[in-house]
Amino acid sequence: MRQLARSTRWLGQRCIATLAVVVGLAGVSGTVGAQAAPDRDAAILVRKEYLLDLDTLQSKFLALAQAIPADKYSWRPAPGVRSVGEVFMHVASEYYVYTPMSFGAARSPAIAKGQPAMDAFEKMSTKDDVLKHLKEGFAYATTAVNGLDPSTLTGTKKLFGGDYTIVATSDGMLADMHEHLGQLIAYCRMNGIKPPWSK
């Protein structure tokens, strides 16, 4: 019940933040100077909510990573499907690459461009690798997003091969990360491991 209340509260806050950006970016009658402050304030609010949700995700990813025994990191539900360790490393790779890019920040040089480099990164999937890169990737992503000038967060920009707003790309990124959290919770349950926050 408390988890449902927290989720509902987050959704309400996210909807308010998104609405603020939509209203701010839609523009109101007046000069460009008069619109600049609402746009900037709305963009800052969206970034704040984005980073708060990432922080919640990170605490759960780390809790699961620590709760799963090292000998279970090679477990996979079926051939050809990512193992426990590979899913965690996929999350870490998104911290290094797509999480900052979804806000228009630079990707980390920790992973070279191209699918072969991404695949090789995911294969480094021991418990030690996972804990190291979850922490370092998260630190990179949050620093990169926090370091952006708010004036760069409004309007549309070229992201992921198209013209998108920060609202669209950041919501898409968070949805993907929540999907991987659900995947890892299912992996835990299939191995008889209860998520630490579950009562």
C-alpha positions as CSV (number, residue, x, y, z in Angstrom):
1,M,0.0,0.0,0.0
2,R,2.8,2.4,0.9
3,Q,4.5,1.5,-2.4
4,L,1.3,2.3,-4.3
5,A,0.9,5.6,-2.5
6,R,4.5,6.5,-3.4
7,S,4.0,5.5,-7.0
8,T,0.7,7.5,-7.2
9,R,2.4,10.5,-5.7
10,W,5.3,10.3,-8.2
11,L,2.9,10.0,-11.1
12,G,1.0,13.0,-9.9
13,Q,4.2,15.1,-9.6
14,R,5.4,13.9,-13.0
15,C,2.1,14.9,-14.6
16,I,2.3,18.3,-13.0
17,A,5.8,18.7,-14.2
18,T,4.9,17.6,-17.7
19,L,1.9,19.8,-17.8
20,A,4.0,22.8,-16.7
21,V,6.4,22.2,-19.6
22,V,3.6,21.7,-22.1
23,V,2.0,25.0,-21.0
24,G,5.4,26.7,-20.9
25,L,6.5,25.5,-24.3
26,A,3.2,26.1,-25.9
27,G,3.7,29.8,-25.3
28,V,1.3,32.5,-24.1
29,S,0.6,35.9,-25.5
30,G,3.4,38.3,-24.8
31,T,7.0,38.9,-25.7
32,V,9.7,36.3,-26.1
33,G,11.3,37.6,-22.9
34,A,8.1,37.1,-20.9
35,Q,7.9,33.4,-22.1
36,A,11.6,32.6,-21.4
37,A,11.2,32.4,-17.6
38,P,8.2,30.0,-17.5
39,D,10.0,27.8,-20.1
40,R,13.2,27.8,-18.1
41,D,11.4,27.1,-14.8
42,A,9.3,24.3,-16.3
43,A,12.5,22.7,-17.8
44,I,14.2,22.8,-14.4
45,L,11.2,21.2,-12.7
46,V,11.2,18.3,-15.3
47,R,14.9,17.8,-14.7
48,K,14.4,17.7,-10.9
49,E,11.7,15.1,-11.3
50,Y,13.8,13.0,-13.7
51,L,16.7,13.0,-11.3
52,L,14.5,12.1,-8.3
53,D,13.1,9.1,-10.2
54,L,16.6,8.0,-11.3
55,D,17.7,8.2,-7.7
56,T,14.8,5.9,-6.6
57,L,15.6,3.5,-9.5
58,Q,19.3,3.4,-8.5
59,S,18.6,2.6,-4.9
60,K,16.5,-0.4,-6.0
61,F,19.0,-1.6,-8.6
62,L,21.8,-1.4,-6.0
63,A,19.6,-3.2,-3.4
64,L,18.9,-6.0,-5.8
65,A,22.5,-6.2,-7.0
66,Q,23.7,-6.6,-3.4
67,A,21.0,-9.1,-2.5
68,I,21.7,-11.5,-5.4
69,P,24.5,-14.0,-4.6
70,A,27.5,-13.8,-6.9
71,D,26.9,-17.3,-8.2
72,K,23.5,-16.3,-9.5
73,Y,24.8,-13.5,-11.8
74,S,25.3,-16.0,-14.7
75,W,21.7,-17.3,-14.4
76,R,19.4,-16.6,-17.3
77,P,15.7,-17.6,-17.8
78,A,16.3,-19.1,-21.2
79,P,19.1,-19.4,-23.8
80,G,19.8,-16.2,-25.7
81,V,18.2,-14.0,-23.0
82,R,20.4,-11.6,-20.9
83,S,21.7,-13.1,-17.6
84,V,21.2,-11.4,-14.2
85,G,24.6,-9.8,-14.5
86,E,24.1,-8.8,-18.2
87,V,20.8,-7.0,-17.3
88,F,22.5,-5.0,-14.6
89,M,25.4,-4.1,-16.9
90,H,22.8,-3.1,-19.6
91,V,21.3,-0.7,-17.0
92,A,24.8,0.6,-16.2
93,S,25.4,1.1,-19.9
94,E,22.3,3.2,-20.1
95,Y,23.5,5.4,-17.3
96,Y,26.7,6.0,-19.2
97,V,25.1,6.5,-22.6
98,Y,21.3,6.9,-23.1
99,T,20.4,8.5,-19.7
100,P,22.5,11.6,-20.3
101,M,21.7,11.6,-24.0
102,S,18.0,11.7,-23.3
103,F,18.5,15.2,-21.9
104,G,20.9,16.3,-24.5
105,A,24.1,15.7,-22.5
106,A,27.2,13.9,-23.8
107,R,27.6,10.2,-23.5
108,S,30.4,8.9,-21.3
109,P,33.6,7.8,-23.0
110,A,33.6,4.7,-20.7
111,I,31.9,2.8,-23.5
112,A,33.0,3.2,-27.1
113,K,30.4,3.9,-29.8
114,G,29.0,0.9,-31.7
115,Q,27.1,-2.2,-30.8
116,P,30.2,-4.4,-30.4
117,A,31.5,-2.2,-27.6
118,M,28.1,-2.2,-25.9
119,D,27.9,-6.0,-26.2
120,A,31.4,-6.4,-24.7
121,F,30.5,-4.1,-21.9
122,E,27.5,-6.2,-20.9
123,K,29.5,-9.4,-20.9
124,M,31.6,-8.0,-18.0
125,S,28.9,-9.2,-15.7
126,T,30.3,-10.3,-12.4
127,K,28.9,-9.0,-9.2
128,D,32.0,-6.8,-8.7
129,D,31.7,-5.4,-12.2
130,V,28.0,-4.7,-11.7
131,L,28.4,-2.8,-8.4
132,K,31.3,-0.8,-9.8
133,H,29.6,0.3,-13.0
134,L,26.1,0.9,-11.5
135,K,27.7,3.4,-9.1
136,E,30.0,5.0,-11.6
137,G,27.5,5.1,-14.4
138,F,24.8,6.6,-12.2
139,A,27.3,9.3,-10.9
140,Y,28.2,10.1,-14.5
141,A,24.6,10.4,-15.7
142,T,23.4,12.6,-12.8
143,T,26.5,14.9,-13.0
144,A,26.0,15.3,-16.8
145,V,22.3,16.0,-16.6
146,N,22.7,18.4,-13.6
147,G,25.5,20.3,-15.5
148,L,23.3,21.3,-18.4
149,D,22.3,24.9,-18.8
150,P,18.5,25.1,-18.3
151,S,18.3,27.2,-21.5
152,T,19.3,24.1,-23.5
153,L,16.4,22.0,-22.1
154,T,13.5,23.8,-23.9
155,G,12.0,23.3,-27.3
156,T,12.8,20.4,-29.6
157,K,16.2,19.1,-30.5
158,K,17.8,16.3,-32.6
159,L,17.8,13.3,-30.3
160,F,17.9,9.6,-31.2
161,G,17.5,10.4,-34.9
162,G,14.5,12.7,-34.6
163,D,13.2,16.0,-33.4
164,Y,12.0,15.5,-29.8
165,T,11.4,17.4,-26.6
166,I,13.2,16.6,-23.4
167,V,9.8,15.6,-21.9
168,A,9.4,12.9,-24.6
169,T,12.9,11.5,-24.4
170,S,13.3,11.6,-20.6
171,D,9.9,9.9,-20.1
172,G,10.9,7.2,-22.6
173,M,14.2,6.7,-20.8
174,L,12.6,6.4,-17.4
175,A,10.0,3.9,-18.8
176,D,12.8,1.7,-20.1
177,M,14.7,1.8,-16.8
178,H,11.5,0.8,-14.9
179,E,11.0,-2.1,-17.3
180,H,14.5,-3.4,-16.5
181,L,13.8,-3.0,-12.8
182,G,10.7,-5.2,-13.2
183,Q,12.8,-7.7,-15.2
184,L,15.3,-7.9,-12.4
185,I,12.6,-8.3,-9.8
186,A,11.2,-11.2,-11.8
187,Y,14.6,-12.8,-12.1
188,C,15.0,-12.5,-8.3
189,R,11.6,-14.1,-7.6
190,M,12.4,-16.9,-10.0
191,N,15.5,-17.6,-7.9
192,G,13.7,-17.4,-4.6
193,I,15.2,-14.0,-3.7
194,K,12.9,-11.5,-2.1
195,P,13.6,-7.8,-3.1
196,P,15.0,-6.2,0.1
197,W,12.3,-3.5,0.2
198,S,9.4,-6.0,-0.1
199,K,7.5,-6.7,3.1
